[in-house]
Amino acid sequence: MSDSTGTALRVGLIGYGLAGSVFHAPLISATDGLVLDTVVTGNPERQQQARAEYPEVRTVATADELLARAGDLDLVVIASPNRTHVALATDALKAGLPVVVDKPLAATAAEAEELSALAADRGLLLSTFQNRRWDNDFRTLRKLIADGALGDVQRFESRFERWRPQPKGGWRESGDPADVGGLLYDLGSHVVDQALALFGPALQVYAESDVRRPGAEADDDTFIALTHAGDIRSHLWVSATTAQLGPRFRVLGSRAGYVKYGLDPQEAALREGLRPSDDRSQWGVEPSSAWGRLGAGESPQTGGGEPVPTLPGDYPAYYAAIAEALRTGGAPPVTATEAAATLRVLEAARRSAAEGVSVSLG
């Protein structure tokens, strides 16, 4: 994919920490029609790392240096700390550049809507990187629902749990509201987005949010309950304090249920330095021992139900869709409006946990 002249689209990447170096840079570089042109990081070691991993990439220390070359770029990807997302996205859009922002797009739905309005006014693409819509288990569940294998879904249970009894520190665990830290906005952005993508808007939100670990500043153990139209309920857990991990998905329907343990393998592969281009046929593929099970009245833990082959995970599909949207002027794979809807739920969850109330969004 390329622009109308057949030239590859040039991408500027702001931030080369975990998000930038592990997720965005590898996926951008693996996408036909996209070229990683410039990486922005003020850290000399990360600049050196970027040049070692992508020998033809430029490195600059500030976003201003990148935006000064706006005419040489076709897309800006923002993978910097959460507190910088809105300001950097605003500057890039005003410079006339389409923008992808790592989740969460903003701290509030109102900020997301303002960015969406600015992008629409300028006729520019604005998208949020919700890569876990392309997790293997989510893709499989979506197909099971579409095929009617579960009947009418009644309850969606989703867990993104870890066992990290010692805080790591850094902005992701900061208690400063400006940092938009804590698991509610980190992993919660994923599980809420998935629930809304499957079952539509949340009409009611209830949440419990705790700071469990000694020395922790932000929520590290949170539960969110959503009610969707048709009385479909989503029960969502995000935690760093789970000594025994539950199933990633447990989905109950009128005909059958689906239970799936374990995480999609793509993040681990990217962290290990593997790339989608290494062996595309094996990317995102998991062994049959990790498949979920579909059945009724039986326990998957004792072999009940039928194993369901897991579709391969496909993070590369996100940037392939971005390239297509830039080429054709179509909608991005995740819209700013969808990001605002997720943020509206996260804000309601924060209020619910703080006040001990159920919050209506209907």
Steps between C-alpha positions, in 0.01 A plus 500: 500500500624847423377842408360582158852534356605156620739650754511349847339708772753646744433463870632703790492318835499704821626294794728197508424340833297181537216604268719655234780245483308176567168565325490792260841504333502125418144504369550816294817361344323172418214674316511523120475862393624647831856605577628593846663832415572669834504404867467768768670433832717720718674196650839443328494127577157464341616702199788257461263205541267635230785551253635152573160338442408717198827617338332745260285674763565858607496587869416837651470607862172692497157494340556859383791381286276236347210735432736751341526238223125440480506539122733200473270269697168325439413377851598567860474224762497610864638240739617735774370514862125546541524855633644616164244340268253786462755778455711304251197381302370857486833633373529226237146552372556876482816429301279319249599143586283192554551355848499164678508521880580212732214431741355679684446779250448750781423524870133586444229441243465876458866532396459209259195663345689828459781318320246318285337831404838652414591204280163513325533876445842448341390194303765286667510143629506457878514152650583328828720190513267239651711205393317247715207499259743285300587262785457136404237428767296811419499419128387147583227615736371751247466220243323271748247774576449580131450130422239466777700230680419651841138588432403830659793626707394577855827564684849588380777450755840639407811496716831669439682387813864491605700408807730794569510538879768772487421830324738588217452874532500736204218704354276198434472447877501867596230638726521844336171545310686677220693181427177304436659203675353188659351186353154648440637714216776258398363147472147630558519682167539162332231297677242779478573560131457129431169487687363801312622362167313174565179618664455869434469797738497459876176620657604445863844491666601370842860469619719408795855632495774443757865576567622169645880497492713675763647814349265501202346836405241408237233233467646152455188284553181610327166342404253654255143385431322626189140456393442517124176506303309173524621448857836366384743542787876539476706422811855626457802456726842668476753423770869485586432313825353171377689208652288248307398608151145445380390434142571778253143460369194323638200574280158357580217478250157343472639206302861455619793658676858568391795496741852602399813518715830674426606813314541556129865420408572810291621733777742237630628442147555872442679536833731214398591685182296284264328678211190422290720497190715217640239232422162653430330159486591434863443850639248506785449122487465313830527125571187287520565451873404866550172490307181596679206267541135530400221310669206493741466342845864388509823625657777594255754439776411131505490466123136590447384666183658496157835667427468801270801571276616853580525734204848650462557835667544778247645826635641579154141542378470827695772685309399335172156656554658835589699493175183415307306782666774751418512381140123501441374761744290238677436458871780375726470160672435668838338843499537787741126475565548142619791614717278767657234237577759287681620803697141583595473153658838535676396836646173349619689207654731736686200691635318178592798366695557829679136559596375143533221557249386358169529756221247522218619584150174421325 
